[in-house]
């Protein structure tokens, strides 16, 4: 696999998933991979394919949600010349291209019931016809589906064919969300940070502070590994090259100027025109020796408290006054346990 697609982790939930993949890989049975967005379903399918006896043959991928029904049908099963307007020559579909290999159907829950019926026939008998053709073609393809929804519930509602679900679910592997793999977060974060460091052509990565690690461990990661990658890479490029990463912006859309959906400009309340206030700065004399780190912590807390008071505990104005993002201010307040209530 490519370097950016390495499977990284040491948590029991992660290792158990890898073991399940290794057990089912040698078989040619259909498999369903279920998981929240960003949990690495495609990477698990790649591992499944490369551990199977089909590894020397092609792994073909299709995102069923990315194509409308007619185009998806043409892509899966191919079409004959003249099958429809614009079909000037025969098109070989994904099933034919995946012969003796693996076909990965991502977002399979978005497939129409009509196409599900055609898919069921291919899985059961290995037979299908191209769009606009009458010749029956035979293929040897292992089908692996993936979804981030409750397929049995969809089948109960008639939104997904129950017979197809039965056929696909020889084995169902549900990937654990990142919030249940907390011990893997530092490993993954370092991997993504090192990659971003190389992309920035920096000589080394200075690591994460304890505060930074605590922030990552406490965050629920609704977007899972994909979100972690974005957050870490964003933090690395915003941090001075030789300093450890200590602050993360988990919501890049957070902004005091974020537009309000469905609200016209003239309906918004008047903006707070009062400028942000920075407390009076001074350097006091001190007796040496002194614990520099402790002194800096006390000084930071004093500035934070006075800035909050000066800005009437308005956190966004306080952040602007201190030259911080809202997320960075929130990180400092959490770090020092400073209450914003007054």
C-alpha positions in Angstrom: 0.0 0.0 0.0 1.0 3.6 -0.5 2.6 5.3 2.5 -0.4 7.5 3.2 -2.6 4.4 3.3 -0.7 2.6 6.1 -3.0 1.0 8.7 -1.8 2.3 12.0 -2.9 1.3 15.4 -2.4 -0.8 18.5 -5.7 -0.7 20.3 -7.5 -3.9 20.9 -10.5 -2.8 18.8 -8.2 -2.0 15.8 -6.2 -5.3 16.1 -9.4 -7.3 16.4 -10.7 -5.7 13.1 -7.4 -6.6 11.4 -7.8 -10.2 12.6 -11.3 -10.4 11.2 -10.1 -9.0 7.8 -7.3 -11.6 7.8 -9.6 -14.5 8.5 -12.2 -13.7 5.8 -9.7 -12.5 3.1 -8.8 -16.0 1.7 -12.4 -16.8 0.9 -14.2 -15.6 -2.2 -17.4 -14.7 -0.4 -19.1 -11.3 -0.4 -18.3 -9.1 2.6 -19.8 -5.9 4.0 -17.6 -3.2 5.6 -19.7 -1.0 7.9 -18.4 2.2 9.6 -18.9 5.8 10.2 -17.4 8.3 7.7 -13.7 8.6 7.9 -13.1 5.2 9.7 -11.0 3.8 6.8 -13.4 1.5 5.0 -11.6 1.8 1.7 -8.2 1.0 3.3 -9.7 -2.1 5.0 -11.1 -3.3 1.6 -7.6 -2.8 0.1 -6.1 -5.0 2.9 -8.9 -7.6 2.3 -8.0 -7.7 -1.4 -4.2 -7.9 -1.0 -4.5 -10.7 1.6 -6.8 -12.7 -0.7 -5.9 -15.2 -3.5 -7.0 -12.5 -5.9 -4.2 -10.1 -4.9 -2.4 -10.4 -8.3 -5.6 -9.3 -10.1 -7.3 -5.9 -10.1 -9.2 -4.2 -7.3 -11.9 -2.1 -9.0 -13.6 0.7 -6.9 -17.0 2.3 -7.5 -18.6 5.0 -5.4 -22.3 4.3 -5.9 -23.3 7.7 -4.5 -21.2 9.6 -7.0 -23.2 8.6 -10.1 -26.9 8.9 -11.0 -28.7 5.6 -11.6 -28.3 5.4 -15.4 -24.6 6.2 -15.3 -24.0 3.8 -12.4 -25.7 1.0 -14.4 -23.5 1.7 -17.4 -20.4 1.8 -15.3 -21.1 -1.4 -13.5 -22.4 -3.5 -16.4 -21.1 -1.7 -19.5 -23.1 -0.9 -22.6 -23.2 -1.8 -26.3 -22.7 0.6 -29.1 -25.9 2.4 -29.8 -27.5 1.5 -26.5 -28.4 5.2 -26.0 -27.6 8.6 -27.4 -23.9 9.2 -27.3 -23.0 5.5 -27.0 -20.8 5.4 -30.1 -18.9 2.2 -29.1 -19.0 -0.6 -26.7 -18.0 0.2 -23.1 -16.6 -2.4 -20.8 -18.1 -2.1 -17.3 -16.5 -2.5 -13.9 -17.7 -6.1 -13.4 -15.9 -7.2 -16.6 -12.8 -5.2 -15.6 -12.8 -6.9 -12.2 -12.9 -10.4 -13.6 -10.9 -12.7 -11.3 -10.4 -9.7 -8.9 -12.4 -7.7 -6.4 -15.1 -5.1 -7.0 -15.5 -2.6 -4.2 -19.0 -0.9 -4.1 -18.7 2.0 -1.7 -21.8 3.8 -0.5 -23.8 0.7 -1.6 -26.9 1.9 0.3 -27.4 4.7 -2.3 -28.0 2.1 -5.1 -31.5 2.0 -6.5 -33.7 -1.0 -5.9 -33.7 -1.8 -9.6 -29.9 -1.9 -9.7 -29.8 -3.9 -6.5 -31.8 -6.6 -8.3 -29.2 -6.7 -11.1 -26.4 -6.8 -8.6 -28.1 -9.7 -6.8 -28.1 -11.8 -10.0 -24.4 -11.2 -10.6 -23.5 -12.2 -7.1 -25.6 -15.3 -7.2 -24.9 -16.5 -10.7 -22.0 -14.5 -12.0 -24.1 -13.5 -15.0 -25.3 -10.1 -16.4 -25.9 -8.3 -19.7 -24.5 -5.1 -20.9 -26.9 -2.2 -21.2 -28.5 -2.5 -24.7 -27.2 -6.0 -25.2 -28.7 -9.5 -25.0 -25.6 -11.6 -24.7 -25.2 -13.1 -21.2 -21.7 -12.5 -19.8 -20.1 -14.6 -17.1 -17.6 -13.2 -14.6 -15.7 -14.3 -11.5 -15.7 -11.3 -9.2 -15.6 -11.0 -5.4 -18.0 -8.2 -4.3 -17.2 -6.1 -1.2 -19.7 -3.5 -0.2 -19.4 -0.6 2.2 -21.9 1.6 4.0 -22.1 4.1 6.9 -25.8 3.5 7.5 -28.0 0.9 9.2 -28.6 -1.5 6.3 -30.9 -3.9 8.2 -33.1 -1.0 9.2 -33.2 0.1 5.5 -34.2 -3.4 4.5 -37.0 -3.3 7.1 -38.3 -0.1 5.6 -38.1 -1.5 2.1 -35.3 0.8 1.1 -32.8 -1.9 0.6 -33.4 -5.4 -0.8 -33.5 -7.9 2.0 -32.4 -10.8 -0.3 -29.4 -8.7 -1.5 -28.5 -7.9 2.1 -28.6 -11.6 3.0 -26.3 -12.4 0.0 -23.8 -9.6 0.8 -23.6 -10.3 4.5 -21.7 -13.6 4.5 -19.6 -11.6 7.0 -20.0 -8.1 8.2 -17.1 -6.2 9.6 -17.9 -3.1 11.5 -15.0 -0.6 12.0 -14.6 1.0 15.4 -14.9 4.8 15.5 -11.8 6.7 16.5 -13.3 7.7 19.8 -13.1 4.0 20.8 -9.5 3.8 19.8 -8.0 6.6 22.0 -4.6 4.9 22.4 -4.3 5.0 18.6 -4.8 8.8 18.4 -1.2 9.8 19.2 0.2 7.2 16.8 -2.0 8.4 13.9 -1.5 12.1 14.8 2.3 11.7 14.7 2.1 9.9 11.4 0.0 12.7 9.8 2.3 15.3 11.4 5.4 13.8 10.0 3.8 13.6 6.6 2.9 17.3 6.7 6.4 18.2 8.0 7.9 16.5 4.9 5.4 18.3 2.7 6.5 21.7 4.2 10.1 20.6 3.7 10.9 21.2 7.4 13.9 19.4 8.9 12.1 17.8 11.8 8.8 17.7 13.7 9.0 19.0 17.2 6.2 16.8 18.5 3.0 17.6 20.5 2.8 19.3 23.9 1.0 17.5 26.7 -1.8 20.1 26.4 -2.0 19.2 22.7 -2.2 15.5 23.3 -4.9 16.1 26.0 -7.0 18.1 23.5 -6.8 15.3 20.9 -7.7 12.6 23.4 -10.7 14.6 24.7 -12.2 15.5 21.3 -14.9 13.0 20.1 -13.7 13.0 16.4 -17.1 12.7 14.6 -15.2 12.6 11.3 -12.8 10.0 12.6 -9.4 9.4 11.0 -10.1 11.7 8.0 -10.9 14.5 10.4 -7.9 13.8 12.6 -5.6 14.1 9.5 -7.1 17.5 8.6 -6.8 18.8 12.1 -3.3 17.7 12.7 -2.0 18.9 9.3 -3.7 22.2 9.8 -2.1 22.6 13.3 1.4 21.6 12.0 1.5 24.2 9.2 0.2 26.9 11.5 2.9 26.2 14.2 6.4 27.7 14.0 8.7 25.1 12.5 10.8 24.3 15.6 8.0 24.5 18.2 5.8 21.6 19.4 2.2 21.7 18.4 0.0 22.8 21.3 -3.2 24.2 19.8 -5.7 22.7 17.4 -8.6 24.3 15.5 -11.2 21.5 15.4 -13.8 23.5 13.6 -12.2 25.5 10.7 -15.6 27.2 10.0 -15.7 28.8 13.5 -15.4 32.5 12.9 -17.0 35.7 14.4 -17.9 36.5 10.8 -19.5 33.2 9.9 -22.6 33.7 7.7 -25.9 32.7 9.3 -27.9 30.3 7.0 -31.3 31.7 6.0 -30.8 35.1 7.5 -30.5 38.3 5.3 -27.9 40.8 6.2 -30.4 43.5 7.1 -32.0 41.0 9.6 -28.8 40.6 11.6 -28.3 42.5 14.8 -26.0 45.5 14.7 -22.3 44.4 15.1 -20.6 45.1 18.3 -18.7 48.2 17.3 -16.7 48.4 20.5 -13.0 47.6 19.8 -11.4 44.7 21.7 -9.6 45.8 24.8 -6.1 44.6 25.8 -5.3 45.1 29.5 -2.5 47.4 30.4 0.8 45.7 29.8 3.7 46.1 32.2 6.9 44.3 33.2 7.5 44.2 36.9 10.8 43.7 38.6 11.5 40.3 39.9 14.0 38.8 42.2 16.2 36.1 40.7 16.5 33.2 40.6 12.9 32.5 39.4 10.9 29.5 38.0 10.5 30.9 34.5 7.9 28.3 33.4 5.8 28.9 36.5 6.1 32.7 36.1 5.0 32.5 32.5 2.0 30.3 33.4 1.0 32.9 36.1 1.5 35.8 33.7 -0.6 34.0 30.9 -3.4 33.4 33.4 -3.3 37.0 34.6 -3.5 38.3 31.0 -6.4 35.9 30.2 -8.4 36.9 33.2 -7.9 40.6 32.8 -8.6 40.4 29.0 -11.9 38.6 29.7 -12.9 41.2 32.3 -11.9 44.1 30.0 -14.0 42.6 27.2 -17.0 41.8 29.4 -16.3 38.1 29.1 -17.0 38.2 25.3 -14.8 35.4 24.2 -14.5 36.4 20.5 -13.5 39.9 21.3 -11.1 38.6 23.9 -9.5 36.3 21.3 -9.1 39.2 18.8 -7.6 41.4 21.5 -5.0 38.8 22.3 -4.3 37.9 18.6 -5.7 34.4 19.0 -8.3 32.4 17.2 -11.5 31.5 19.1 -10.3 27.9 19.3 -6.9 28.9 20.6 -8.5 31.0 23.3 -10.8 28.2 24.3 -7.7 25.9 24.5 -6.0 28.3 26.9 -9.1 28.7 29.1 -9.3 24.9 29.3 -5.6 24.6 30.0 -5.8 26.8 33.0 -9.4 26.0 34.0 -10.5 29.6 33.7 -14.2 30.1 34.0 -15.9 32.5 31.5 -18.9 33.0 33.8 -19.2 36.3 35.6 
